[in-house]
Amino acid sequence: MLAIEITTPGGPEVLKPVQRPLPKAAAGQVLIKVEAAGINRPDVFQRKGAYPAPAGASDLPGLEVSGTIVEGDLAGTDFKIGDAICALLPGGGYAQYALAQAEHCLPVPNGFSMVEAAGIPETFFTVYSNIWMRGQLQKGETLLVHGGASGIGTTAIQLAVAMGHTVFATVGSDERVEAVEKLGAIGINYKKQQFEQVVNERTNNKGVDVILDMVAGDYLNRDLTCLADDGRIVVIALLGGAKGEVDAGQILRRRLTITGSTLRPRSNQVKADIAAALHKNVWPLLVSGQVKPLIHATFSLDQADQAHALMDSGEQIGKIILTV
């Protein structure tokens, strides 16, 4: 099969097409004939040598795909051979065939193309597990999303708006402000505005209840200044650095929580639980058309280097997808 290999840590040019044997499904796994694969920031970190694949996972990049099940162990699921699915993977998605745990597969929502379906798993698993399961966003509460124009950001905005929440989103240009406001968020251009000032002005100094933070670094203390009493910050990436000073006095006085998680190293059972929660709570929003992955661009599998160059540029609004 054709696959895209990271030949050595580096820039997009280190991604090279190679021929690999078809992977063999173990107990609990299915083999997927891949039709499309999503590109995510962890793929970039892996390409640079900063995020190695977990033990037992493919060394190939790619954490989400859409395609059809061609063989494998379907016990305990409602799937059958030939079903169209999208799936969360621990790696291996940049290939014509990939393995997934059967319980980490979900049906392609009615009306969705395979390209759209490939943009669901990694972002929706990440967003739902962190905002609703870890951050405990409740009815009537407000949300602030950093990196609002990313695949994660556009997903978080759409889901929260569909569930009736007020959402603020930081982005890096006026064009992106317009894009996230079309999705229903209150856009904040962090290059021109202090996000904490805008949030406090718009909430009458109450602040937001949950912050999804992929920046960290010096954003953490700024987050605290626009977080409501009993509020929660959920850190999912460290684009602004792993270290930052925080005012611990605010955490004590106002009962604030700073937490975080990464998805890839979680256990198979945890991921299966997230998949089940998504199918129950989010799939109806997808099927009804209230929520849909925002696809910025598609590239063929052998153009993975060009797709990563676009990801590195930071110019995308939404998802970048490889087609197989």
Contacts in CASP RR format, 6 or more apart in sequence:
PFRMAT RR
TARGET T0000
AUTHOR 0000-0000-0000
METHOD contacts of the structure
MODEL  1
MLAIEITTPGGPEVLKPVQRPLPKAAAGQVLIKVEAAGINRPDVFQRKGA
YPAPAGASDLPGLEVSGTIVEGDLAGTDFKIGDAICALLPGGGYAQYALA
QAEHCLPVPNGFSMVEAAGIPETFFTVYSNIWMRGQLQKGETLLVHGGAS
GIGTTAIQLAVAMGHTVFATVGSDERVEAVEKLGAIGINYKKQQFEQVVN
ERTNNKGVDVILDMVAGDYLNRDLTCLADDGRIVVIALLGGAKGEVDAGQ
ILRRRLTITGSTLRPRSNQVKADIAAALHKNVWPLLVSGQVKPLIHATFS
LDQADQAHALMDSGEQIGKIILTV
1 19 0 8 1.000
1 20 0 8 1.000
1 21 0 8 1.000
1 22 0 8 1.000
1 95 0 8 1.000
1 96 0 8 1.000
1 97 0 8 1.000
2 17 0 8 1.000
2 18 0 8 1.000
2 19 0 8 1.000
2 95 0 8 1.000
2 96 0 8 1.000
2 301 0 8 1.000
2 302 0 8 1.000
3 17 0 8 1.000
3 18 0 8 1.000
3 19 0 8 1.000
3 20 0 8 1.000
3 60 0 8 1.000
3 92 0 8 1.000
3 94 0 8 1.000
3 95 0 8 1.000
3 96 0 8 1.000
4 15 0 8 1.000
4 16 0 8 1.000
4 17 0 8 1.000
4 18 0 8 1.000
4 60 0 8 1.000
4 61 0 8 1.000
4 94 0 8 1.000
4 95 0 8 1.000
4 301 0 8 1.000
4 302 0 8 1.000
4 304 0 8 1.000
5 15 0 8 1.000
5 16 0 8 1.000
5 17 0 8 1.000
5 18 0 8 1.000
5 20 0 8 1.000
5 59 0 8 1.000
5 60 0 8 1.000
6 14 0 8 1.000
6 15 0 8 1.000
6 46 0 8 1.000
6 47 0 8 1.000
6 49 0 8 1.000
6 59 0 8 1.000
6 60 0 8 1.000
6 61 0 8 1.000
7 14 0 8 1.000
7 15 0 8 1.000
7 16 0 8 1.000
8 14 0 8 1.000
9 47 0 8 1.000
9 48 0 8 1.000
9 49 0 8 1.000
9 50 0 8 1.000
10 47 0 8 1.000
10 48 0 8 1.000
10 49 0 8 1.000
11 47 0 8 1.000
11 48 0 8 1.000
11 308 0 8 1.000
11 312 0 8 1.000
12 47 0 8 1.000
12 304 0 8 1.000
12 305 0 8 1.000
12 306 0 8 1.000
12 307 0 8 1.000
12 308 0 8 1.000
12 309 0 8 1.000
12 312 0 8 1.000
13 305 0 8 1.000
14 47 0 8 1.000
15 47 0 8 1.000
15 61 0 8 1.000
15 94 0 8 1.000
15 304 0 8 1.000
15 305 0 8 1.000
15 308 0 8 1.000
16 305 0 8 1.000
17 301 0 8 1.000
17 302 0 8 1.000
17 304 0 8 1.000
20 60 0 8 1.000
20 95 0 8 1.000
22 31 0 8 1.000
22 97 0 8 1.000
23 31 0 8 1.000
23 58 0 8 1.000
23 97 0 8 1.000
23 98 0 8 1.000
23 99 0 8 1.000
24 31 0 8 1.000
25 31 0 8 1.000
25 71 0 8 1.000
25 72 0 8 1.000
25 73 0 8 1.000
25 99 0 8 1.000
26 73 0 8 1.000
26 99 0 8 1.000
27 73 0 8 1.000
28 72 0 8 1.000
28 73 0 8 1.000
28 75 0 8 1.000
28 101 0 8 1.000
28 102 0 8 1.000
28 103 0 8 1.000
29 72 0 8 1.000
29 73 0 8 1.000
29 99 0 8 1.000
29 100 0 8 1.000
29 101 0 8 1.000
29 102 0 8 1.000
30 69 0 8 1.000
30 71 0 8 1.000
30 72 0 8 1.000
30 73 0 8 1.000
30 74 0 8 1.000
30 79 0 8 1.000
30 87 0 8 1.000
30 99 0 8 1.000
30 100 0 8 1.000
30 101 0 8 1.000
30 102 0 8 1.000
30 105 0 8 1.000
31 69 0 8 1.000
31 70 0 8 1.000
31 71 0 8 1.000
31 72 0 8 1.000
31 97 0 8 1.000
31 98 0 8 1.000
31 99 0 8 1.000
32 65 0 8 1.000
32 67 0 8 1.000
32 68 0 8 1.000
32 69 0 8 1.000
32 70 0 8 1.000
32 85 0 8 1.000
32 87 0 8 1.000
32 97 0 8 1.000
32 98 0 8 1.000
32 99 0 8 1.000
32 100 0 8 1.000
32 105 0 8 1.000
33 67 0 8 1.000
33 68 0 8 1.000
33 70 0 8 1.000
33 96 0 8 1.000
33 97 0 8 1.000
34 65 0 8 1.000
34 66 0 8 1.000
34 67 0 8 1.000
34 93 0 8 1.000
34 95 0 8 1.000
34 96 0 8 1.000
34 97 0 8 1.000
34 98 0 8 1.000
34 324 0 8 1.000
35 65 0 8 1.000
35 66 0 8 1.000
35 67 0 8 1.000
35 68 0 8 1.000
35 114 0 8 1.000
35 118 0 8 1.000
35 323 0 8 1.000
35 324 0 8 1.000
36 65 0 8 1.000
36 66 0 8 1.000
36 67 0 8 1.000
36 114 0 8 1.000
36 115 0 8 1.000
36 117 0 8 1.000
36 118 0 8 1.000
36 119 0 8 1.000
36 298 0 8 1.000
36 321 0 8 1.000
36 322 0 8 1.000
36 323 0 8 1.000
36 324 0 8 1.000
37 62 0 8 1.000
37 64 0 8 1.000
37 65 0 8 1.000
37 66 0 8 1.000
37 93 0 8 1.000
37 94 0 8 1.000
37 95 0 8 1.000
37 98 0 8 1.000
37 118 0 8 1.000
37 301 0 8 1.000
37 321 0 8 1.000
37 322 0 8 1.000
37 324 0 8 1.000
38 62 0 8 1.000
38 63 0 8 1.000
38 64 0 8 1.000
38 65 0 8 1.000
38 118 0 8 1.000
38 119 0 8 1.000
38 122 0 8 1.000
38 319 0 8 1.000
38 320 0 8 1.000
38 321 0 8 1.000
38 322 0 8 1.000
39 62 0 8 1.000
39 304 0 8 1.000
39 307 0 8 1.000
39 308 0 8 1.000
39 311 0 8 1.000
39 319 0 8 1.000
39 320 0 8 1.000
39 321 0 8 1.000
39 322 0 8 1.000
40 62 0 8 1.000
40 63 0 8 1.000
40 64 0 8 1.000
40 122 0 8 1.000
40 123 0 8 1.000
41 150 0 8 1.000
41 237 0 8 1.000
41 311 0 8 1.000
42 51 0 8 1.000
42 63 0 8 1.000
42 122 0 8 1.000
42 264 0 8 1.000
43 61 0 8 1.000
43 62 0 8 1.000
43 63 0 8 1.000
43 94 0 8 1.000
43 308 0 8 1.000
43 311 0 8 1.000
44 308 0 8 1.000
44 311 0 8 1.000
44 312 0 8 1.000
45 51 0 8 1.000
46 52 0 8 1.000
46 53 0 8 1.000
46 61 0 8 1.000
47 61 0 8 1.000
47 308 0 8 1.000
51 264 0 8 1.000
53 59 0 8 1.000
53 90 0 8 1.000
53 91 0 8 1.000
54 90 0 8 1.000
54 264 0 8 1.000
54 265 0 8 1.000
56 90 0 8 1.000
57 89 0 8 1.000
57 90 0 8 1.000
57 91 0 8 1.000
57 92 0 8 1.000
58 89 0 8 1.000
58 90 0 8 1.000
58 91 0 8 1.000
58 92 0 8 1.000
58 93 0 8 1.000
58 98 0 8 1.000
58 99 0 8 1.000
59 92 0 8 1.000
60 91 0 8 1.000
60 92 0 8 1.000
60 93 0 8 1.000
60 94 0 8 1.000
60 95 0 8 1.000
61 91 0 8 1.000
61 92 0 8 1.000
61 93 0 8 1.000
61 94 0 8 1.000
62 89 0 8 1.000
62 91 0 8 1.000
62 92 0 8 1.000
62 93 0 8 1.000
62 94 0 8 1.000
62 98 0 8 1.000
63 88 0 8 1.000
63 89 0 8 1.000
63 90 0 8 1.000
63 91 0 8 1.000
63 93 0 8 1.000
63 121 0 8 1.000
63 122 0 8 1.000
63 264 0 8 1.000
64 86 0 8 1.000
64 87 0 8 1.000
64 88 0 8 1.000
64 89 0 8 1.000
64 93 0 8 1.000
64 118 0 8 1.000
64 119 0 8 1.000
64 120 0 8 1.000
64 121 0 8 1.000
64 122 0 8 1.000
64 123 0 8 1.000
65 86 0 8 1.000
65 87 0 8 1.000
65 89 0 8 1.000
65 93 0 8 1.000
65 98 0 8 1.000
65 100 0 8 1.000
65 118 0 8 1.000
65 121 0 8 1.000
66 84 0 8 1.000
66 85 0 8 1.000
66 86 0 8 1.000
66 87 0 8 1.000
66 108 0 8 1.000
66 114 0 8 1.000
66 115 0 8 1.000
66 117 0 8 1.000
66 118 0 8 1.000
66 119 0 8 1.000
66 120 0 8 1.000
67 84 0 8 1.000
67 85 0 8 1.000
67 86 0 8 1.000
67 108 0 8 1.000
67 114 0 8 1.000
67 117 0 8 1.000
68 82 0 8 1.000
68 83 0 8 1.000
68 84 0 8 1.000
68 85 0 8 1.000
69 79 0 8 1.000
69 80 0 8 1.000
69 81 0 8 1.000
69 82 0 8 1.000
69 83 0 8 1.000
69 85 0 8 1.000
69 105 0 8 1.000
70 81 0 8 1.000
70 82 0 8 1.000
70 97 0 8 1.000
71 81 0 8 1.000
72 81 0 8 1.000
72 102 0 8 1.000
73 102 0 8 1.000
74 80 0 8 1.000
74 81 0 8 1.000
74 102 0 8 1.000
75 102 0 8 1.000
76 102 0 8 1.000
76 103 0 8 1.000
77 102 0 8 1.000
77 103 0 8 1.000
77 105 0 8 1.000
79 85 0 8 1.000
79 102 0 8 1.000
79 105 0 8 1.000
79 107 0 8 1.000
83 107 0 8 1.000
84 107 0 8 1.000
84 108 0 8 1.000
84 114 0 8 1.000
84 117 0 8 1.000
85 105 0 8 1.000
85 106 0 8 1.000
85 107 0 8 1.000
85 108 0 8 1.000
86 105 0 8 1.000
86 106 0 8 1.000
86 107 0 8 1.000
86 108 0 8 1.000
86 117 0 8 1.000
86 118 0 8 1.000
86 119 0 8 1.000
86 120 0 8 1.000
86 121 0 8 1.000
87 98 0 8 1.000
87 100 0 8 1.000
87 104 0 8 1.000
87 105 0 8 1.000
87 106 0 8 1.000
87 121 0 8 1.000
88 100 0 8 1.000
88 104 0 8 1.000
88 121 0 8 1.000
88 122 0 8 1.000
88 125 0 8 1.000
88 263 0 8 1.000
88 271 0 8 1.000
88 275 0 8 1.000
89 98 0 8 1.000
89 99 0 8 1.000
89 100 0 8 1.000
89 104 0 8 1.000
89 121 0 8 1.000
90 264 0 8 1.000
91 98 0 8 1.000
92 98 0 8 1.000
92 99 0 8 1.000
94 301 0 8 1.000
94 304 0 8 1.000
94 322 0 8 1.000
95 301 0 8 1.000
95 324 0 8 1.000
96 301 0 8 1.000
96 324 0 8 1.000
101 268 0 8 1.000
101 271 0 8 1.000
101 272 0 8 1.000
103 268 0 8 1.000
103 271 0 8 1.000
103 272 0 8 1.000
103 275 0 8 1.000
104 121 0 8 1.000
104 268 0 8 1.000
104 271 0 8 1.000
104 272 0 8 1.000
104 275 0 8 1.000
105 275 0 8 1.000
106 120 0 8 1.000
106 121 0 8 1.000
106 275 0 8 1.000
106 278 0 8 1.000
106 279 0 8 1.000
106 283 0 8 1.000
107 283 0 8 1.000
108 114 0 8 1.000
108 117 0 8 1.000
109 117 0 8 1.000
109 120 0 8 1.000
109 283 0 8 1.000
109 286 0 8 1.000
109 287 0 8 1.000
110 287 0 8 1.000
111 287 0 8 1.000
112 286 0 8 1.000
112 292 0 8 1.000
115 295 0 8 1.000
115 298 0 8 1.000
115 321 0 8 1.000
115 323 0 8 1.000
116 292 0 8 1.000
116 293 0 8 1.000
116 295 0 8 1.000
118 321 0 8 1.000
118 322 0 8 1.000
119 293 0 8 1.000
119 295 0 8 1.000
119 319 0 8 1.000
119 321 0 8 1.000
120 286 0 8 1.000
120 293 0 8 1.000
122 263 0 8 1.000
123 151 0 8 1.000
123 152 0 8 1.000
123 153 0 8 1.000
123 155 0 8 1.000
123 293 0 8 1.000
123 319 0 8 1.000
124 155 0 8 1.000
124 159 0 8 1.000
124 278 0 8 1.000
124 282 0 8 1.000
125 263 0 8 1.000
125 271 0 8 1.000
125 274 0 8 1.000
125 275 0 8 1.000
125 278 0 8 1.000
126 152 0 8 1.000
126 236 0 8 1.000
126 263 0 8 1.000
127 152 0 8 1.000
127 153 0 8 1.000
127 155 0 8 1.000
127 156 0 8 1.000
127 159 0 8 1.000
127 212 0 8 1.000
128 159 0 8 1.000
128 274 0 8 1.000
128 277 0 8 1.000
128 278 0 8 1.000
128 281 0 8 1.000
128 282 0 8 1.000
129 261 0 8 1.000
129 263 0 8 1.000
129 274 0 8 1.000
129 277 0 8 1.000
130 212 0 8 1.000
130 234 0 8 1.000
130 236 0 8 1.000
130 260 0 8 1.000
130 261 0 8 1.000
131 137 0 8 1.000
131 143 0 8 1.000
131 156 0 8 1.000
131 159 0 8 1.000
131 160 0 8 1.000
131 210 0 8 1.000
131 212 0 8 1.000
131 234 0 8 1.000
132 277 0 8 1.000
132 281 0 8 1.000
133 274 0 8 1.000
133 277 0 8 1.000
134 234 0 8 1.000
134 259 0 8 1.000
134 260 0 8 1.000
134 261 0 8 1.000
135 210 0 8 1.000
135 232 0 8 1.000
135 234 0 8 1.000
135 257 0 8 1.000
135 259 0 8 1.000
136 210 0 8 1.000
136 232 0 8 1.000
137 143 0 8 1.000
137 160 0 8 1.000
137 165 0 8 1.000
137 209 0 8 1.000
137 210 0 8 1.000
138 209 0 8 1.000
139 164 0 8 1.000
140 164 0 8 1.000
140 165 0 8 1.000
141 165 0 8 1.000
141 208 0 8 1.000
141 209 0 8 1.000
141 210 0 8 1.000
142 165 0 8 1.000
142 166 0 8 1.000
142 167 0 8 1.000
142 168 0 8 1.000
142 203 0 8 1.000
142 207 0 8 1.000
142 208 0 8 1.000
142 209 0 8 1.000
142 210 0 8 1.000
142 228 0 8 1.000
143 156 0 8 1.000
143 160 0 8 1.000
143 165 0 8 1.000
143 166 0 8 1.000
143 167 0 8 1.000
143 168 0 8 1.000
143 208 0 8 1.000
143 209 0 8 1.000
143 210 0 8 1.000
143 211 0 8 1.000
143 212 0 8 1.000
144 167 0 8 1.000
144 168 0 8 1.000
144 169 0 8 1.000
144 170 0 8 1.000
144 195 0 8 1.000
144 199 0 8 1.000
144 208 0 8 1.000
144 210 0 8 1.000
144 211 0 8 1.000
144 212 0 8 1.000
144 223 0 8 1.000
144 226 0 8 1.000
145 153 0 8 1.000
145 156 0 8 1.000
145 157 0 8 1.000
145 160 0 8 1.000
145 167 0 8 1.000
145 168 0 8 1.000
145 169 0 8 1.000
145 170 0 8 1.000
145 185 0 8 1.000
145 211 0 8 1.000
145 212 0 8 1.000
146 169 0 8 1.000
146 170 0 8 1.000
146 195 0 8 1.000
146 211 0 8 1.000
146 212 0 8 1.000
146 213 0 8 1.000
146 214 0 8 1.000
146 215 0 8 1.000
146 219 0 8 1.000
147 153 0 8 1.000
147 169 0 8 1.000
147 170 0 8 1.000
147 171 0 8 1.000
147 214 0 8 1.000
147 215 0 8 1.000
148 154 0 8 1.000
148 156 0 8 1.000
148 157 0 8 1.000
148 169 0 8 1.000
148 170 0 8 1.000
148 171 0 8 1.000
148 176 0 8 1.000
148 180 0 8 1.000
148 185 0 8 1.000
149 169 0 8 1.000
149 171 0 8 1.000
149 172 0 8 1.000
149 176 0 8 1.000
149 179 0 8 1.000
149 180 0 8 1.000
149 316 0 8 1.000
149 317 0 8 1.000
149 318 0 8 1.000
150 214 0 8 1.000
150 316 0 8 1.000
150 318 0 8 1.000
151 293 0 8 1.000
151 294 0 8 1.000
151 318 0 8 1.000
151 319 0 8 1.000
152 212 0 8 1.000
152 214 0 8 1.000
152 236 0 8 1.000
153 169 0 8 1.000
153 212 0 8 1.000
153 318 0 8 1.000
154 179 0 8 1.000
154 180 0 8 1.000
154 183 0 8 1.000
154 293 0 8 1.000
154 294 0 8 1.000
154 317 0 8 1.000
154 318 0 8 1.000
154 319 0 8 1.000
155 291 0 8 1.000
155 293 0 8 1.000
156 167 0 8 1.000
156 212 0 8 1.000
157 167 0 8 1.000
157 169 0 8 1.000
157 180 0 8 1.000
157 183 0 8 1.000
157 184 0 8 1.000
157 185 0 8 1.000
158 183 0 8 1.000
158 290 0 8 1.000
158 291 0 8 1.000
158 292 0 8 1.000
158 294 0 8 1.000
159 282 0 8 1.000
159 285 0 8 1.000
159 291 0 8 1.000
160 167 0 8 1.000
161 167 0 8 1.000
161 183 0 8 1.000
161 184 0 8 1.000
161 185 0 8 1.000
162 285 0 8 1.000
162 290 0 8 1.000
162 291 0 8 1.000
163 285 0 8 1.000
166 186 0 8 1.000
167 184 0 8 1.000
167 185 0 8 1.000
167 186 0 8 1.000
168 185 0 8 1.000
168 186 0 8 1.000
168 187 0 8 1.000
168 188 0 8 1.000
168 195 0 8 1.000
168 198 0 8 1.000
168 199 0 8 1.000
168 202 0 8 1.000
168 208 0 8 1.000
169 180 0 8 1.000
169 185 0 8 1.000
169 186 0 8 1.000
169 187 0 8 1.000
169 188 0 8 1.000
170 187 0 8 1.000
170 188 0 8 1.000
170 189 0 8 1.000
170 190 0 8 1.000
170 195 0 8 1.000
171 177 0 8 1.000
171 179 0 8 1.000
171 180 0 8 1.000
171 187 0 8 1.000
171 188 0 8 1.000
171 189 0 8 1.000
171 190 0 8 1.000
172 189 0 8 1.000
172 190 0 8 1.000
172 191 0 8 1.000
173 189 0 8 1.000
173 191 0 8 1.000
174 189 0 8 1.000
175 317 0 8 1.000
176 189 0 8 1.000
176 317 0 8 1.000
177 187 0 8 1.000
177 188 0 8 1.000
177 189 0 8 1.000
179 317 0 8 1.000
180 187 0 8 1.000
181 187 0 8 1.000
183 294 0 8 1.000
186 198 0 8 1.000
186 202 0 8 1.000
188 195 0 8 1.000
188 198 0 8 1.000
188 199 0 8 1.000
194 222 0 8 1.000
195 222 0 8 1.000
195 226 0 8 1.000
196 222 0 8 1.000
196 223 0 8 1.000
196 225 0 8 1.000
196 226 0 8 1.000
199 207 0 8 1.000
199 208 0 8 1.000
199 226 0 8 1.000
200 207 0 8 1.000
200 225 0 8 1.000
200 226 0 8 1.000
203 226 0 8 1.000
203 228 0 8 1.000
206 228 0 8 1.000
207 226 0 8 1.000
207 227 0 8 1.000
207 228 0 8 1.000
208 226 0 8 1.000
208 227 0 8 1.000
208 228 0 8 1.000
208 231 0 8 1.000
209 227 0 8 1.000
209 228 0 8 1.000
209 230 0 8 1.000
209 231 0 8 1.000
209 232 0 8 1.000
210 231 0 8 1.000
210 232 0 8 1.000
210 233 0 8 1.000
210 234 0 8 1.000
211 223 0 8 1.000
211 226 0 8 1.000
211 227 0 8 1.000
211 232 0 8 1.000
211 233 0 8 1.000
211 234 0 8 1.000
212 234 0 8 1.000
212 236 0 8 1.000
213 219 0 8 1.000
213 220 0 8 1.000
213 223 0 8 1.000
213 233 0 8 1.000
213 234 0 8 1.000
213 235 0 8 1.000
213 236 0 8 1.000
214 235 0 8 1.000
214 236 0 8 1.000
214 237 0 8 1.000
214 239 0 8 1.000
215 237 0 8 1.000
215 238 0 8 1.000
215 239 0 8 1.000
215 240 0 8 1.000
215 241 0 8 1.000
216 235 0 8 1.000
216 237 0 8 1.000
216 238 0 8 1.000
216 239 0 8 1.000
216 240 0 8 1.000
216 241 0 8 1.000
216 242 0 8 1.000
216 244 0 8 1.000
217 238 0 8 1.000
217 240 0 8 1.000
217 241 0 8 1.000
217 242 0 8 1.000
217 243 0 8 1.000
217 244 0 8 1.000
218 240 0 8 1.000
218 244 0 8 1.000
218 245 0 8 1.000
219 240 0 8 1.000
220 233 0 8 1.000
220 235 0 8 1.000
220 244 0 8 1.000
220 245 0 8 1.000
220 246 0 8 1.000
220 258 0 8 1.000
221 244 0 8 1.000
221 245 0 8 1.000
221 246 0 8 1.000
221 247 0 8 1.000
223 233 0 8 1.000
224 233 0 8 1.000
224 246 0 8 1.000
224 247 0 8 1.000
224 250 0 8 1.000
224 251 0 8 1.000
224 256 0 8 1.000
225 250 0 8 1.000
227 233 0 8 1.000
227 254 0 8 1.000
227 256 0 8 1.000
229 254 0 8 1.000
229 255 0 8 1.000
229 256 0 8 1.000
230 254 0 8 1.000
230 255 0 8 1.000
230 256 0 8 1.000
231 254 0 8 1.000
231 255 0 8 1.000
231 256 0 8 1.000
231 257 0 8 1.000
232 256 0 8 1.000
232 257 0 8 1.000
232 258 0 8 1.000
232 259 0 8 1.000
233 256 0 8 1.000
233 257 0 8 1.000
233 258 0 8 1.000
233 259 0 8 1.000
234 259 0 8 1.000
234 260 0 8 1.000
234 261 0 8 1.000
235 258 0 8 1.000
235 259 0 8 1.000
235 260 0 8 1.000
236 260 0 8 1.000
236 261 0 8 1.000
236 262 0 8 1.000
246 258 0 8 1.000
250 256 0 8 1.000
251 257 0 8 1.000
251 258 0 8 1.000
263 271 0 8 1.000
282 291 0 8 1.000
285 291 0 8 1.000
286 292 0 8 1.000
293 318 0 8 1.000
293 319 0 8 1.000
294 317 0 8 1.000
294 318 0 8 1.000
294 319 0 8 1.000
295 318 0 8 1.000
295 319 0 8 1.000
295 321 0 8 1.000
296 310 0 8 1.000
296 316 0 8 1.000
296 317 0 8 1.000
296 318 0 8 1.000
296 319 0 8 1.000
296 320 0 8 1.000
297 307 0 8 1.000
297 310 0 8 1.000
297 316 0 8 1.000
297 320 0 8 1.000
297 321 0 8 1.000
298 320 0 8 1.000
298 321 0 8 1.000
298 322 0 8 1.000
298 323 0 8 1.000
299 306 0 8 1.000
299 307 0 8 1.000
299 310 0 8 1.000
299 320 0 8 1.000
299 321 0 8 1.000
299 322 0 8 1.000
299 323 0 8 1.000
300 322 0 8 1.000
300 323 0 8 1.000
300 324 0 8 1.000
301 322 0 8 1.000
301 323 0 8 1.000
301 324 0 8 1.000
303 322 0 8 1.000
304 322 0 8 1.000
307 320 0 8 1.000
307 322 0 8 1.000
310 316 0 8 1.000
310 320 0 8 1.000
311 320 0 8 1.000
END
